[in-house]
Amino acid sequence: MGRITEVETLKTVDAVIVGGGPAGLAAAVKLYDLGMRNLVILEREDRLGGILKQCIHDGFGLTRFGETLSGPEYASRFIRDAEKRDISYICDTTVVEITDAEDAGGIPMHRVIGAHEGAIVDIRAKAVILTMGCRERTRGALAIPGTRPAGILTAGVAQAYINLQNRMVGREVVILGSGDIGMIMARRLTLEGAHVIGVFEVMPYPSGLPRNIEQCLNDYGIPLSLSHTVTDIKGTDRLESVTISQVDDHMTPIAGTEKEIPCDTLILSVGLIPENELSIDAGVELDPRTKGAVVDEFYQTTVPGIFAAGNVLHVHDLVDFVSLEAEKLACAVAEYVDKGNLPDCVLNVNSGANVGHVLPQRISGSRDFRLSLRVRKPLRGVTLTVTQGDKIVFQKKLRKALPAEMLQVDISQEKLDTTQDLEVNVL
C-alpha cells in the first residue's frame, strides 16, 4: 500500500509502529518478512528516516551491512526495503494517545490515536511498537545562568540548520559537552569556515566515542577541556561571551577558575533523553537509569502488547545496534500476535558494581537472550560477570570499558537457573 493519505480507511491492524526512524523501519521490514502484512508506520515528520536524514557523515552500517555508509544512505536502505514490500506508512502524523481497546470479538487490543493534517487517525492494533527515538537536553535542563540571547543551540538543531537547510549558525563557536553529535559538529563547523574555540566537558572523561575524539577533535586541532562547564552567558540580542569554570569532583564550579571567552555561538551536546511522554500516558513503567521503558527479554514493556526498541528504550552509540535490536523485537511481536501472549518473565536482572544500567530488566529464564549494559565510569583490565547467587552464568575479561560504548553479550539459557535473579558486575 505504501504511503497512505486516506487515513480514514485504516481501522484494525496487527501492529502499529510509532516512529519511522531506523528502529521503526527495521522492525517493519522484519515483521513483513516474518509474514505479517497488516501493519502500519506512523511518522510525525514529512518523510521517513528519523534523525539519519541530517547525519551526512559516514560511519554507519559497518555492523549491519558490512560497509560504511552515511546516515541518509543507511536510512534509504530500509526505506527502499519498506517500499519494496509495500508496507503502509502515514507521515505528518503525531500520535497523541495510546489506550486499551477491544475488537468486535472482545479480544484485547490497543487504540492508537494521532493527528494528521487536520484529521484524526484512529487505529486499533494487537501490538504497538514504540520507536520514537530521543530528544536533546536543552539549556533549561542545565539551568545555566545568564541572559537569553540568540546563538544558543543544541547540537542536533545546529546539524539540521547546516545539513538540511544550508544555513550557517555562527563563526566563533564554543561547544559544551563532548557527546558524539557535538564533536561531529565541531568538525563540521570547522570545515564550513567557523572557528571552534574548544569543547568543554563537565565530566572528568569524554562522553563520546574515542573514534570521534580522534577524527573530529584531534585531527582538526580542536581542544577538549575536561572537568569544565559554562557558568555564565552574556549577550543582549546575540551571544557575546560565555564564562567557563573548572569543576571539582562533585561537579561544583571552583571559585577563581572563571575565564570569559568571547563567542557568538554556544552549542550544547549534553545528552539525550528518550522520548517517552506517550509511554508514560499509556501506563508504561520507566527505568530511572535509562529514562526508557522497563522491558523483558522480548522488548515488551510492563503493558502487555506494547513493545519498545531503539533510542526510545535506551541511548545507543551505533545505529546498527538500533536496527538489530528492532529486528529482535519484531520476532517477539510476531510471536505475540500469533499466540496472544509470551512466556512470563519473572527473573530480575540487576545492575551491580560499576554498572550504570542493564537491559532487559526482566527475563523468563527459558530462552537465550542478549544483555546490553553501560558502565558508570572508564575502566581498564576488568571482568564482566553475570551471576545468579553464587553461580557464574557468564564471565568475560575486558581490556577496557567506557561509558560511551554499550556492551552486549549473549546469555545461553542452558546456564540459567529459573529460580534466581541475575546480577551484572564489572570489576
Number of C-alpha atoms within 10 A of each C-alpha: 10 15 15 17 13 10 15 12 11 13 12 18 18 19 28 27 26 26 28 30 26 32 34 33 29 26 28 31 24 20 24 18 13 13 9 19 17 15 21 25 26 26 27 20 15 10 16 26 26 24 17 20 20 20 22 16 14 14 16 24 21 14 14 15 12 9 10 15 17 18 23 19 19 24 26 17 15 23 22 13 17 20 15 11 16 15 22 18 26 24 20 17 24 20 20 13 16 21 13 14 15 14 14 6 6 8 10 17 23 24 22 22 18 20 16 19 11 7 12 15 23 18 21 25 26 26 25 26 27 26 30 29 27 20 15 18 16 19 16 8 9 11 9 14 13 13 14 15 16 15 19 24 18 21 29 19 16 23 25 16 15 17 17 13 10 10 12 15 21 20 17 20 26 27 29 26 29 29 25 24 22 27 27 21 23 27 22 18 22 16 11 11 12 17 17 26 19 18 26 25 25 25 20 16 16 23 22 23 18 14 11 19 21 13 13 21 21 14 11 14 13 19 14 20 20 18 19 26 26 25 18 16 22 20 17 11 11 16 20 19 20 24 17 21 23 23 20 14 10 7 14 14 20 12 9 8 12 18 13 15 16 16 22 22 24 26 26 28 28 24 21 18 18 21 20 22 11 16 23 14 12 16 13 22 16 18 17 10 11 20 18 27 29 24 26 23 23 25 26 28 26 16 15 18 23 24 29 29 29 28 26 27 30 27 21 17 16 16 24 20 20 26 23 19 19 29 22 20 25 28 16 20 30 20 14 19 17 13 9 15 13 17 13 12 18 15 18 17 23 19 22 18 13 17 20 15 22 25 25 23 22 24 24 22 25 15 13 16 19 15 18 17 20 23 23 16 16 15 17 12 11 15 17 19 17 23 19 19 12 6 13 14 20 17 15 12 13 14 10 11 21 20 21 22 18 17 15 14 14 11 17 15 15 11 14 22 17 15 11 16 18 23 20 24 18 23 16
